[in-house]
Amino acid sequence: MLLTDQPEVTFHWLRVGHCKGPEAMARQGGRLRIVEFPSYVGALHHPTQGWTLFDTGYSQHFMDATSRLPELLYRNTLPVTLRPEEHLPRQLEALDVDPGDVRRIVVSHFHGDHVGGLLDHPQARIIAGAAGAEHALSLRGINAVRHAILPALLPADLRDRLDPVDAFSEVEVGGLRTWDLLGDRSLLAVDLPGHMPGHLGLLFTSGGRQVLLVGDAAWTSRSFRDLKPPSRLAKGVMHDWDSTVRTLGVLHVLDAAHDDLLILPAHCPEGHAAWYAGH
């Protein structure tokens, strides 16, 4: 394991809608066929610190925010489907989780498909990279859409509820820069730079297996296993292309060196199946 004796949490990896796009966009060498890219959300329960979400996926708020121009360009570029049973509030209710039970939301980055449900949890603290939050808050109109940011999804009190990740105690784990979110090393936010400013992952142990949620540091498991970065078609949505490629290389090395580590990209059905195959 990357970190031994890590206190365990309960983990649910929930599918919250999907978009469609060319497979070739996600990794070099992919085909041009149109495939689904599900949006997965982590719901994690700590025995004394309660519920944490990792991202929030799509939502009705997302649909409303992209119902007219210029935001409609976002939804039309990558058509979105959110089935009734996939709405995050409904899935949390099935886990007996009230919206007020969510104490904190770790935001990997502020793209619309990752923050669609922030407005449904007005009491939760929001843990994110400060640079990412400020970048998202600075954008408006077509400039925001160009960066896949939807200002209507950001809480008006985001700055007041924001806990910048670098305010937490820093811990080095396996060469990764991490931050101890709960003070017992059970939830470690992980620095995974490149895709967007302040991009984060989350490292934890659940059911005897160590898991690294990587957001959009990789779009598919094959990307880091085969060391195939996104297509150049996607370069325009990357904050820092060189850092994106370097981070993918870090994930490739971690995956090869740790058979007991499950790396889960935010949009990969293969990873979702791998988690539930063992549970």
Secondary structure as the mmCIF struct_conf table of DSSP 4:
data_model
#
loop_
_struct_conf.conf_type_id
_struct_conf.id
_struct_conf.beg_label_comp_id
_struct_conf.beg_label_asym_id
_struct_conf.beg_label_seq_id
_struct_conf.end_label_comp_id
_struct_conf.end_label_asym_id
_struct_conf.end_label_seq_id
BEND BEND1 LEU A 3 LEU A 3
TURN_TY1_P TURN_TY1_P1 THR A 4 ASP A 5
HELX_LH_PP_P HELX_LH_PP_P1 GLN A 6 PRO A 7
STRN STRN1 GLU A 8 GLU A 8
STRN STRN2 THR A 10 PRO A 22
HELX_RH_AL_P HELX_RH_AL_P1 GLU A 23 ALA A 26
BEND BEND2 ARG A 27 ARG A 27
TURN_TY1_P TURN_TY1_P2 GLN A 28 GLY A 29
BEND BEND3 LEU A 32 ARG A 33
STRN STRN3 ILE A 34 HIS A 46
TURN_TY1_P TURN_TY1_P3 PRO A 47 GLN A 49
STRN STRN4 GLY A 50 PHE A 54
HELX_RH_AL_P HELX_RH_AL_P2 GLN A 60 ALA A 65
TURN_TY1_P TURN_TY1_P4 THR A 66 THR A 66
BEND BEND4 SER A 67 ARG A 68
TURN_TY1_P TURN_TY1_P5 LEU A 69 GLU A 71
HELX_RH_AL_P HELX_RH_AL_P3 LEU A 72 THR A 77
BEND BEND5 LEU A 78 LEU A 78
STRN STRN5 VAL A 80 THR A 81
HELX_RH_3T_P HELX_RH_3T_P1 PRO A 84 GLU A 86
HELX_RH_AL_P HELX_RH_AL_P4 LEU A 88 ALA A 94
TURN_TY1_P TURN_TY1_P6 LEU A 95 ASP A 96
HELX_RH_3T_P HELX_RH_3T_P2 PRO A 99 ASP A 101
STRN STRN6 VAL A 102 VAL A 106
BEND BEND6 SER A 108 SER A 108
TURN_TY1_P TURN_TY1_P7 GLY A 112 HIS A 114
BEND BEND7 VAL A 115 VAL A 115
TURN_TY1_P TURN_TY1_P8 GLY A 116 GLY A 117
HELX_RH_3T_P HELX_RH_3T_P3 LEU A 118 ASP A 120
TURN_TY1_P TURN_TY1_P9 PRO A 122 GLN A 123
BEND BEND8 ALA A 124 ALA A 124
STRN STRN7 ARG A 125 ALA A 128
HELX_RH_AL_P HELX_RH_AL_P5 ALA A 130 SER A 138
HELX_RH_AL_P HELX_RH_AL_P6 GLY A 141 ARG A 146
TURN_TY1_P TURN_TY1_P10 HIS A 147 ALA A 148
HELX_RH_3T_P HELX_RH_3T_P4 PRO A 151 LEU A 153
BEND BEND9 LEU A 154 LEU A 154
TURN_TY1_P TURN_TY1_P11 ALA A 156 ASP A 157
HELX_RH_AL_P HELX_RH_AL_P7 LEU A 158 ARG A 161
STRN STRN8 LEU A 162 PRO A 164
HELX_RH_3T_P HELX_RH_3T_P5 VAL A 165 ALA A 167
BEND BEND10 PHE A 168 PHE A 168
STRN STRN9 SER A 169 VAL A 173
TURN_TY1_P TURN_TY1_P12 GLY A 174 GLY A 175
STRN STRN10 LEU A 176 ASP A 180
BEND BEND11 LEU A 181 LEU A 187
STRN STRN11 LEU A 188 ASP A 191
BEND BEND12 GLY A 194 MET A 196
TURN_TY1_P TURN_TY1_P13 PRO A 197 GLY A 198
STRN STRN12 LEU A 200 SER A 206
TURN_TY1_P TURN_TY1_P14 GLY A 207 GLY A 208
STRN STRN13 ARG A 209 LEU A 213
TURN_TY1_P TURN_TY1_P15 GLY A 215 ASP A 216
BEND BEND13 ALA A 217 ALA A 217
BEND BEND14 TRP A 219 THR A 220
HELX_RH_AL_P HELX_RH_AL_P8 SER A 221 ARG A 225
TURN_TY1_P TURN_TY1_P16 ASP A 226 LEU A 227
HELX_LH_PP_P HELX_LH_PP_P2 PRO A 229 SER A 231
HELX_RH_3T_P HELX_RH_3T_P6 ARG A 232 VAL A 237
BEND BEND15 HIS A 239 HIS A 239
HELX_RH_AL_P HELX_RH_AL_P9 TRP A 241 ALA A 257
TURN_TY1_P TURN_TY1_P17 ASP A 259 ASP A 260
STRN STRN14 LEU A 261 LEU A 264
TURN_TY1_P TURN_TY1_P18 ALA A 266 HIS A 267
HELX_RH_AL_P HELX_RH_AL_P10 PRO A 269 ALA A 277
TURN_TY1_P TURN_TY1_P19 GLY A 278 GLY A 278
#
